[in-house]
Amino acid sequence: MSISTLPLNNGYTIPQIGLGAASLNDDQIAPVIVTAIEAGYRHIDTAFRYGNQRGVGKGIRDSGIRREELFVTTKLDGEFQGNERAVAGLDECLRQLGLDYVDLLLIHWPLPQRDQYISTWKTFEKLAKAGKVRSIGVSNFKPAHLDRLLAETTIRPVVNQIQLSPRITRPDHVAYNRAHEIVTVAWSPLGPGSDLLKEPLLATIGAMYGKTPAQVVLRWMVELGIVAIPRSSNPQRLAQNIDLFDFTLTTAEIAAISALDTGAEKRVDSDTMGH
Ligand SMILES: NC(=O)c1ccc[n+]([C@@H]2O[C@H](COP(=O)([O-])OP(=O)(O)OC[C@H]3O[C@@H](n4cnc5c(N)ncnc54)[C@H](OP(=O)(O)O)[C@@H]3O)[C@@H](O)[C@H]2O)c1
């Protein structure tokens, strides 16, 4: 069964499950990309900061897939904020990836203490018009950061990629994004470093559908209209993480999974964190 897509506010679409590419170097990520594409992934999430865009590009070429079948996201961090610096940043990303364009370019963190995300976004708007990037978006933006962006610039972000899992549900951020036709993309969707996947509720729900806790978490995101970008370098788990489209969760199950956010899990605060 193929991966569902969501519409973006500029007419393009985004596959609801993508492959996260953080924490793997060039040599590690290239074969993972090939395996993922063979398994059916059509969306890859990388960043300049991950230092693995050459490996991502090699994996794409080695897979033999046609470019237009893939949705590739990259991100520019603080090094490329302000004074048109994003122009050189995108050129370098494209060079490393070996691509003519990316589907989605994100401001990796707002870094409000620098006060450069508005000028960076205006540069992104020019890049979008120049055709080297199909869509532009943001990451780790709070509603207050987006309020300012929407008031002072012309093109609306298509997505806001934020830390989100059943332990960190951020309902106010998700509602804000939805109200402004901005798709929410969940990073660290499986709650790495926490006990999320050991949560008995996920095993109980999974047992009813013949699915693992990770699949229940990812299906919960699909049901909520969120995009998730789980990372795995294990072929079985890669396949598992897109095998989500032959079952649905009930309203009560969705609510019970959302209630796993007790507020106790440590979460990033992008007023003070980021790079
Ligand atoms: N915008 C941002 O600031 C930001 C920040 C962090 C991350 N990201 C993006 O979000 C992506 C995902 O986040 P993440 O890599 O932090 O965490 P994640 O994808 O939620 O979790 C990855 C961990 O889960 C394991 N895993 C994957 N599938 C599994 C399954 N089916 N069952 C059990 N364990 C499973 C992986 O191990 P195995 O490899 O052994 O399967 C890995 O240890 C990143 O790769 C990156 O692209 C963005």
The ligand as a Tripos MOL2 file, in Angstrom:
@<TRIPOS>MOLECULE
LIG
   48    52     1     0     0
SMALL
NO_CHARGES

@<TRIPOS>ATOM
      1 N1         14.3980   20.0350   12.5690 N.am      1 LIG1
      2 C1         15.1140   19.6370   13.6010 C.2       1 LIG1
      3 O1         15.5970   20.4560   14.3980 O.2       1 LIG1
      4 C2         15.3460   18.1700   13.8140 C.ar      1 LIG1
      5 C3         15.8750   17.7220   15.0330 C.ar      1 LIG1
      6 C4         16.0440   16.3380   15.1960 C.ar      1 LIG1
      7 C5         15.6950   15.4630   14.1700 C.ar      1 LIG1
      8 N2         15.2220   15.9300   12.9690 N.ar      1 LIG1
      9 C6         14.8440   15.0250   11.8520 C.3       1 LIG1
     10 O2         13.9090   14.0750   12.3550 O.3       1 LIG1
     11 C7         14.3900   12.7600   12.0470 C.3       1 LIG1
     12 C8         13.8720   11.7630   13.0620 C.3       1 LIG1
     13 O3         14.2660   12.1120   14.3630 O.3       1 LIG1
     14 P1         15.3370   11.2510   15.1960 P.3       1 LIG1
     15 O4         16.2730   10.6430   14.2350 O.co2     1 LIG1
     16 O5         15.8580   12.1430   16.2620 O.co2     1 LIG1
     17 O6         14.4200   10.1920   15.9600 O.3       1 LIG1
     18 P2         13.3620    9.0460   15.5770 P.3       1 LIG1
     19 O7         13.2910    8.8430   14.1190 O.co2     1 LIG1
     20 O8         12.0950    9.3740   16.3000 O.co2     1 LIG1
     21 O9         14.0030    7.7900   16.3080 O.3       1 LIG1
     22 C9         15.1440    7.1500   15.7750 C.3       1 LIG1
     23 C10        15.4730    5.9680   16.6530 C.3       1 LIG1
     24 O10        14.3610    5.0540   16.6640 O.3       1 LIG1
     25 C11        14.8020    3.7470   16.2710 C.3       1 LIG1
     26 N3         13.7070    3.1640   15.4690 N.ar      1 LIG1
     27 C12        13.3260    3.5040   14.2120 C.ar      1 LIG1
     28 N4         12.2860    2.7760   13.8210 N.ar      1 LIG1
     29 C13        11.9600    1.9540   14.8410 C.ar      1 LIG1
     30 C14        10.9660    0.9800   15.0340 C.ar      1 LIG1
     31 N5         10.0770    0.6780   14.0830 N.pl3     1 LIG1
     32 N6         10.9280    0.3260   16.2250 N.ar      1 LIG1
     33 C15        11.8390    0.5990   17.1990 C.ar      1 LIG1
     34 N7         12.8080    1.5210   17.0780 N.ar      1 LIG1
     35 C16        12.8800    2.2060   15.9020 C.ar      1 LIG1
     36 C17        16.0640    3.9590   15.4900 C.3       1 LIG1
     37 O11        16.9390    2.8700   15.6410 O.3       1 LIG1
     38 P3         17.3890    1.9160   14.3830 P.3       1 LIG1
     39 O12        18.1260    2.8040   13.4060 O.co2     1 LIG1
     40 O13        18.2690    0.9030   15.0280 O.co2     1 LIG1
     41 O14        16.1250    1.3500   13.8060 O.co2     1 LIG1
     42 C18        16.6660    5.1970   16.1560 C.3       1 LIG1
     43 O15        17.4190    4.8240   17.2980 O.3       1 LIG1
     44 C19        15.9040   12.9420   12.0520 C.3       1 LIG1
     45 O16        16.5780   11.8350   11.4880 O.3       1 LIG1
     46 C20        16.0220   14.2350   11.2890 C.3       1 LIG1
     47 O17        15.8570   14.0070    9.8970 O.3       1 LIG1
     48 C21        15.0190   17.2810   12.8030 C.ar      1 LIG1
@<TRIPOS>BOND
     1     1     2 1
     2     2     3 2
     3     2     4 1
     4     4     5 ar
     5     4    48 ar
     6     5     6 ar
     7     6     7 ar
     8     7     8 ar
     9     8     9 1
    10     8    48 ar
    11     9    10 1
    12     9    46 1
    13    10    11 1
    14    11    12 1
    15    11    44 1
    16    12    13 1
    17    13    14 1
    18    14    15 2
    19    14    16 1
    20    14    17 1
    21    17    18 1
    22    18    19 2
    23    18    20 1
    24    18    21 1
    25    21    22 1
    26    22    23 1
    27    23    24 1
    28    23    42 1
    29    24    25 1
    30    25    26 1
    31    25    36 1
    32    26    27 ar
    33    26    35 ar
    34    27    28 ar
    35    28    29 ar
    36    29    30 ar
    37    29    35 ar
    38    30    31 1
    39    30    32 ar
    40    32    33 ar
    41    33    34 ar
    42    34    35 ar
    43    36    37 1
    44    36    42 1
    45    37    38 1
    46    38    39 2
    47    38    40 1
    48    38    41 1
    49    42    43 1
    50    44    45 1
    51    44    46 1
    52    46    47 1
@<TRIPOS>SUBSTRUCTURE
     1 LIG1         1 GROUP 0 **** ****
